[in-house]
Amino acid sequence: MSVADGTLPPVSSYPPSGPLPTTTLRQRLADLRGPAVPPRPLDARALAALAANPGCGRRTLLDGAGVDKTALAAALGSPAPFGQSQFAIARGNSFEARVKGDGGAVLLELVHRHLDAGAEPPGPDARVPDLTAAGPEGRAARTALALREATAAGAAFGAWTLLDHPMLALEVAGSPAYLEPDAVVVHPDGRWTVVEIKSFPMIDGAADAAKVGAAARQAAVYVLALEKTAGKLASAVVGHTVLLVCPKDFSNLPAAAPVDVRRERAVTRRRLERLTRVEELAAALPEGLGFDPELPAEELTAAVSAVPAAYAPECLAACELAFHCRERARAADEVTALGRSVRGELGALTTVGQALAATADGGHADDPAAAALHRAARLRAEALEAAACPC
């Protein structure tokens, strides 16, 4: 399923008794988001967030169906303050245009200096192919062709190539998502490098660690998508070191730093492979259920609750439905609202009430988590009693 225009490749059978027709799944997903609602495309930031919580079937289905989670959260009465200000977007666009200006000369020079100083420096003959095509599938095909031609040109003539906003395809939960990195550079030796251009500053050669980490996870998604294309070319190699380009200090001049994304790539790939396929989640839902923001709030609440979620506090920084899911998790007394680490430590104790009860009922010999909680409560009581003793 293409979240950009609703087309679908052949999918695996579900239920096992027979294959689910492609047209049926396409129509089913269109019904879920609303017949008049256009699909919302996935981007690398959303995929990185999805990979960070692969157990959440709710986000997998909503993203796979192209549901606008921002509008859905507002309709549910739990809007999330996501997105950049218009000023930040305009500043970012202005900085990116400066970096890519003059045929990408500045950007290519940064790549050469930081990642390939031993190669011949890029000159005025550097190639910037036109990637225009109809639709995301057409642009992805044109990008694949441009990468193939650039790799051949590098091998034959030692040429550098800059692909400005290429389109890449990556299968996610059985459906292709179309991704658009800021740039991909093809080196003379055939290596492909992802370039991430961000508007946050790099002060004294270092940027905010949290923002760099988020950029690395996003770039890792692009690397995974590039590897799918590179697998069809014998001479193509995808670099696992991406180039992060940011404003220097508080100016509009570009500064750059290499970022190794091998760990983020491995984690993202493993987590994306664990995602439940979209058609399985859709087939498990009752007929008539939908996520059209125009539906009454009661219907939307029931529809969202019908899809299993895996809320964690980390969702607040990555998912538009996080506030709604947090409210539901707290109402159900789920320990997941306390964090994944707490949930992992408590084992079979899935509610806060069960955990509190374990501290007072003498413990359970067959449940290590309950026994540990009971012992911790006893030690705490003894410590408080000793602290209160006037002697």
C-alpha positions in Angstrom: 0.0 0.0 0.0 1.3 3.4 -0.9 0.4 5.9 1.7 0.9 8.5 -1.0 -1.8 7.4 -3.5 -3.4 4.2 -2.2 -1.9 1.7 -4.7 -1.0 -1.7 -3.4 1.5 -4.5 -4.3 0.4 -8.1 -3.9 0.1 -8.9 -0.2 0.4 -12.1 1.9 -2.8 -14.0 2.7 -4.9 -13.2 5.7 -6.6 -15.1 7.1 -4.6 -18.2 6.2 -7.6 -19.8 4.4 -7.1 -17.7 1.4 -5.4 -14.5 0.0 -6.8 -11.1 0.7 -7.4 -9.4 -2.6 -5.3 -6.2 -3.2 -8.3 -4.1 -4.2 -10.2 -5.3 -1.0 -7.3 -4.1 1.2 -7.0 -0.8 -0.6 -10.7 -0.2 -0.2 -10.6 -1.3 3.4 -7.9 1.1 4.3 -9.7 3.9 2.5 -12.8 3.2 4.5 -10.8 3.3 7.7 -9.5 6.8 7.1 -12.7 8.1 5.5 -13.6 7.9 1.8 -13.1 11.6 1.3 -9.9 11.8 3.3 -6.7 11.7 1.3 -4.0 9.4 2.7 -1.2 11.1 4.7 2.2 10.0 3.5 4.8 8.5 5.9 8.1 10.2 6.2 11.4 9.1 7.8 10.7 10.9 11.1 7.4 9.0 11.4 9.0 5.7 10.5 11.8 6.2 13.1 9.1 6.8 15.7 7.2 3.8 14.6 10.3 1.6 14.8 10.9 2.9 18.3 7.7 1.3 19.4 7.1 -1.8 17.1 4.6 -3.4 19.5 2.0 -0.6 19.0 -0.5 -2.0 16.5 -2.5 1.2 16.7 0.2 3.4 15.2 1.1 0.7 12.7 -2.4 0.5 11.3 -3.1 4.3 11.4 0.2 5.1 9.7 -0.3 2.3 7.2 -3.8 3.5 6.3 -2.6 7.1 5.9 -4.7 8.4 8.8 -4.0 12.0 9.8 -3.3 11.4 13.5 -3.1 15.1 14.2 -6.7 15.6 13.1 -7.7 12.4 14.8 -6.2 13.4 18.1 -8.0 16.8 17.9 -11.3 15.1 17.2 -10.7 12.8 20.2 -10.3 15.9 22.4 -6.5 15.2 23.1 -4.6 17.4 20.6 -0.8 17.1 20.7 1.5 20.2 20.2 3.5 18.7 17.3 5.1 20.5 14.4 7.5 23.4 13.8 6.6 27.0 13.7 6.3 28.7 10.4 9.3 30.8 11.3 11.4 27.7 11.9 10.2 26.1 8.6 11.1 29.3 6.6 14.5 29.5 8.3 15.2 25.8 7.6 14.2 26.2 3.9 16.4 29.3 3.5 19.4 27.5 5.1 18.9 24.4 2.9 18.7 26.6 -0.3 21.9 28.2 0.7 23.7 24.9 1.3 22.5 23.5 -2.1 23.0 26.7 -4.0 25.4 27.1 -7.0 24.8 23.6 -8.2 25.4 22.1 -4.8 29.0 23.3 -4.8 29.0 24.0 -1.0 27.4 20.7 -0.1 29.7 18.6 -2.3 32.7 20.4 -0.8 31.5 19.6 2.7 31.1 15.9 1.8 34.5 15.9 0.2 36.2 17.5 3.2 34.5 15.4 5.9 34.0 12.0 4.2 36.2 11.6 1.2 39.2 13.9 1.4 41.3 11.4 -0.6 39.2 11.7 -3.7 39.5 14.3 -6.4 37.6 17.4 -5.2 34.3 18.1 -6.9 34.5 20.6 -9.7 32.1 22.5 -11.9 31.4 19.3 -13.8 29.6 17.7 -10.9 26.3 16.3 -11.9 22.8 17.3 -10.5 20.3 15.2 -12.4 16.7 16.1 -12.8 14.5 13.8 -10.7 11.1 15.1 -11.8 8.6 12.4 -12.5 4.8 11.7 -12.1 3.8 10.5 -8.6 5.9 8.9 -5.9 6.4 5.6 -7.8 7.6 7.5 -10.8 10.0 9.6 -8.8 11.4 6.5 -7.0 12.0 4.9 -10.3 13.7 8.0 -11.7 15.8 8.2 -8.5 16.9 4.5 -9.0 17.9 5.3 -12.6 19.8 8.4 -11.6 21.7 6.5 -8.9 22.6 3.8 -11.4 23.8 6.4 -13.9 25.7 8.3 -11.3 27.5 5.2 -10.1 28.5 4.3 -13.6 29.7 7.9 -14.3 31.8 7.9 -11.1 33.5 4.7 -12.1 34.1 5.9 -15.7 35.0 9.6 -15.2 35.5 10.1 -11.4 32.4 12.3 -11.3 30.6 13.5 -8.3 26.8 13.5 -8.3 24.3 15.3 -6.1 20.7 14.0 -5.9 18.5 16.8 -4.6 15.5 15.5 -2.7 15.5 12.0 -4.3 12.5 9.6 -3.7 13.2 6.3 -2.0 10.9 3.3 -1.3 11.0 1.1 1.8 8.7 -1.7 2.7 7.1 -1.2 6.1 4.7 -3.8 7.6 4.1 -5.2 4.1 3.5 -1.9 2.5 5.9 0.5 0.6 6.5 3.9 2.1 8.0 6.7 0.0 10.8 8.7 1.6 12.5 11.9 0.6 15.9 12.7 2.1 17.4 16.1 1.8 20.2 14.9 -0.5 22.1 11.8 -1.5 25.7 12.2 -2.8 27.3 9.6 -5.1 31.1 9.6 -4.7 33.6 8.9 -7.6 34.2 5.5 -6.1 30.5 4.6 -6.3 29.7 5.1 -2.6 26.3 6.7 -1.7 26.1 9.1 1.2 22.9 10.4 2.9 23.0 14.1 3.8 20.8 15.5 6.5 20.3 19.3 6.6 18.9 20.6 9.9 18.3 24.1 11.1 19.4 23.7 14.7 22.9 25.3 15.3 26.2 23.6 15.6 28.0 25.6 18.3 31.8 25.3 18.6 31.6 22.2 16.4 29.0 20.4 18.5 25.2 20.3 18.3 22.5 19.3 20.8 22.9 15.6 21.5 19.2 14.8 21.6 18.6 16.5 18.2 21.6 14.8 16.7 20.3 11.5 17.9 16.9 12.1 16.3 18.6 13.1 13.1 20.7 9.9 13.2 17.6 7.8 13.6 15.9 9.6 10.7 19.0 9.2 8.5 19.1 5.5 9.4 15.7 5.0 7.7 17.1 6.6 4.5 20.1 4.3 4.6 17.9 1.3 4.9 15.9 2.5 1.9 19.0 3.2 -0.1 20.3 -0.3 0.6 17.3 -1.8 -1.2 18.2 0.1 -4.4 21.9 -0.6 -4.0 21.3 -4.3 -3.7 20.4 -4.3 -7.4 23.8 -2.8 -8.5 27.0 -4.7 -8.1 29.2 -1.6 -7.8 27.1 0.4 -5.4 27.9 0.8 -1.7 25.8 2.7 0.8 27.9 4.5 3.4 26.9 4.1 7.0 28.3 7.4 7.9 25.9 10.3 7.0 26.8 13.9 6.9 24.9 16.3 9.2 24.8 19.9 8.0 23.7 22.6 10.4 24.2 26.4 10.7 27.5 27.3 12.2 27.0 28.9 15.7 24.2 31.4 15.2 25.0 32.4 11.6 23.5 31.1 8.3 26.9 29.6 7.3 27.0 25.8 7.0 29.0 23.5 9.2 29.1 19.8 9.0 29.9 16.7 11.0 30.0 13.0 10.1 27.6 10.8 12.1 28.0 7.0 12.2 24.4 5.5 12.0 25.3 1.8 12.0 23.8 1.2 15.5 20.6 3.2 14.6 20.3 1.4 11.3 20.6 -2.1 12.9 18.0 -1.2 15.6 15.6 0.4 13.1 15.8 -2.6 10.7 15.2 -5.1 13.5 12.2 -3.2 14.9 10.6 -2.6 11.5 10.8 -6.3 10.8 8.9 -6.9 14.0 5.9 -4.8 13.0 2.6 -6.6 12.5 1.6 -6.4 8.9 -1.1 -3.8 8.1 -3.5 -6.3 6.4 -3.5 -8.5 9.5 -4.4 -5.5 11.8 -7.1 -4.3 9.3 -8.6 -7.8 8.9 -9.0 -8.1 12.7 -11.3 -5.0 12.9 -15.1 -5.2 12.7 -16.8 -3.9 9.6 -18.0 -0.3 9.7 -15.2 0.9 12.0 -13.5 4.1 10.8 -11.1 6.9 11.8 -12.6 9.7 9.8 -12.1 12.9 12.0 -15.6 14.0 11.0 -17.2 11.1 12.9 -18.6 11.7 16.4 -16.1 11.6 19.2 -17.8 8.5 20.8 -17.4 6.5 17.6 -13.8 7.6 17.1 -13.0 6.6 20.7 -14.5 3.2 20.3 -12.7 2.7 17.0 -9.3 3.7 18.4 -9.8 1.5 21.4 -10.5 -1.5 19.1 -6.8 -1.4 17.9 -4.2 -2.6 20.5 -1.7 0.0 21.6 1.6 -0.1 23.5 1.8 3.3 25.3 5.0 4.4 26.9 6.0 7.9 28.2 8.4 8.1 25.3 5.4 8.3 22.9 4.8 11.9 24.1 7.7 13.1 22.0 6.9 11.1 18.9 3.2 10.3 18.4 0.2 12.6 17.9 -2.1 10.2 19.8 0.2 10.0 22.9 -2.0 12.2 25.1 -5.1 10.2 24.3 -3.3 6.9 24.9 -1.8 8.1 28.1 -5.2 9.1 29.4 -6.5 5.6 28.6 -3.5 3.8 30.1 -4.0 5.8 33.3 -7.7 5.1 33.4 -7.0 1.4 33.0 -4.4 1.5 35.8 -1.8 0.1 33.4 1.9 0.0 34.5 2.9 0.9 31.0 2.1 4.5 31.9 5.1 4.4 34.3 7.6 3.5 31.5 8.9 0.4 29.6 11.6 -0.3 32.2 9.0 -0.5 35.0 6.8 -2.6 32.9 9.7 -5.0 32.2 10.6 -5.3 35.9 7.0 -6.1 37.0 6.5 -9.1 34.8 3.0 -10.5 35.2 1.8 -7.6 37.3 0.1 -5.5 34.6 -1.7 -2.9 36.7 -0.6 -0.5 39.4 -3.2 -2.0 41.7 -1.7 -5.4 41.4 1.8 -4.0 42.1 0.6 -2.2 45.2 -1.3 -5.2 46.4 1.9 -7.3 46.1 3.6 -5.0 48.6 1.1 -5.8 51.3 -0.1 -9.4 50.9 2.9 -11.3 52.0 4.4 -11.8 48.6 4.0 -14.7 46.2 6.7 -17.4 46.2 5.9 -18.2 42.6 6.1 -14.6 41.3 9.6 -13.1 41.7 8.4 -9.6 40.9 5.7 -9.7 43.6 8.1 -11.2 46.1 10.6 -8.5 45.4 8.0 -5.7 45.8 6.9 -7.2 49.1 10.4 -7.3 50.4 11.1 -3.8 49.2 8.0 -2.5 51.0 9.1 -4.3 54.2 12.6 -2.8 54.0 11.1 0.6 53.4 8.8 0.3 56.4 11.7 -0.8 58.6 13.8 2.1 57.4 11.1 4.6 58.2 10.5 3.1 61.6 14.2 3.4 62.4 14.3 7.0 61.2 11.3 7.9 63.4 12.8 6.4 66.5 13.8 9.2 68.9 16.7 7.1 70.3 
